[in-house]
């Protein structure tokens, strides 16, 4: 008889391990062709170790690892509506080579050594 492993976490938002075991118990062949081995681990990071142990030590043919980090939300956060309508207008518009020259000058003036970026190795 084959073994199917189910590993889940203790502090999940939902008991996914029990749900998986219930679904597997309704499958044809449960009890005759396969049975389920379930392990519950304390945290999300322990899932892989428990799954490996089920495969290597218990002889499971397949393992389902179920984990959901975090706890259930207690408070919901809502954004307040904006106080005024947003406005988006360009202050100045530059095009062509003058736009290239102004952007380059702004970038190179930011530091005391403007050519330091070009010489880095």
N, C-alpha and C positions, 0 to 999 in steps of 0.2 A: 504494500500500500504506500502511495506517495504522500509526502508531507508538504503542505503549503504553509509558509510562515507569514505572520502578520505582525508588524512592529509599529507601535504608535507612541506618542508622547503623552505624559501625564497632564501637562498644562495647556493642552490644545483648546481652541475655542469650541470644538465639537468633538464628540467621541467617535472619531472615524474608524478606530479599530473595531468597535462593536458593530458598526455598520458593515464593515468589510466581512467580518465573521458571519453576520446574519445573511449577507448576500451569498457567500460561499456555501453556507449550510443549505440554501435553497437550490443549489446547482445539482444537476444529475450526477451521480457518482459519489456524492458526499457520504462518507462512512464505509463505502465499499471500495472505491478506487483511490480516494484521497481523504485525508483528515487535516485539520487546521491546528497549528501551533501558534499561540499568541504571546507576545512579550510587550510589556509597557516599560518605556525608559523615561528617566526624569527630564531630559532635555532634547532639543532638536539636534544637537551635535552628537548625541549618543546613538542616533538611528543607524548610522553606517556600521558601527561596531556590533550592535545587536543583530543586524541583518547578516553580517559576515559570520557571527557565531552560530546563527540558525542554519546557515548553509554548511559550514564546516563541522560543527560539533553535533548538531541535531540531525543533519542529513536532509534538510529541506531541499526540494527540487527548485522551488521558486520562493521569493520573499517579496512581500508588498510592504514598503516603508511609507508610513503616513505621518506627516508632521505639518503643523501650522504654527509658525512663530507668533508669539504675542498672546495677550489675553483679550477677552472680550472688551469692546469699547464701553466705557461707562458714561462719558459725556460726549455729546456731539458739539462740534464747533461750527458756528454759522458766521459767514461774513456779513458785515453790515453793508447796506446799500451805499453807493458813493454819494458824497455831499453835493457834488456838482458834476455836470456832464463833462466827459473828457474832451480835450481839444488837442489835436495833433496837427500842427503847422510847422513847416520848416522855417527856421530863423533866416538862413541864407542858403542860396543854391549856387553851387559852383560847378562848372562843367569844363570838360576838356583838359588841356595841359595845366591850366591854373589850379584845377582841383588836385592834380597830381603834385604840383609844386607845394601847395599849402599843406597837404597831408604829410608829406615828407619832411617839411620843415618842422611841423609840430612834433613829429615823432623824434627827430634827431635833437631837438632842443630840450627834451625832457631830462636828459642827463648832462652832467658836466663834461663827459667824454663821449661825444656823439659817434665817434668811429669805433668805439670799443666793441660794439656788437659785430662789426664786420671783421675784426681781427681775432676773435675768439677761436681757440683750437681745442 
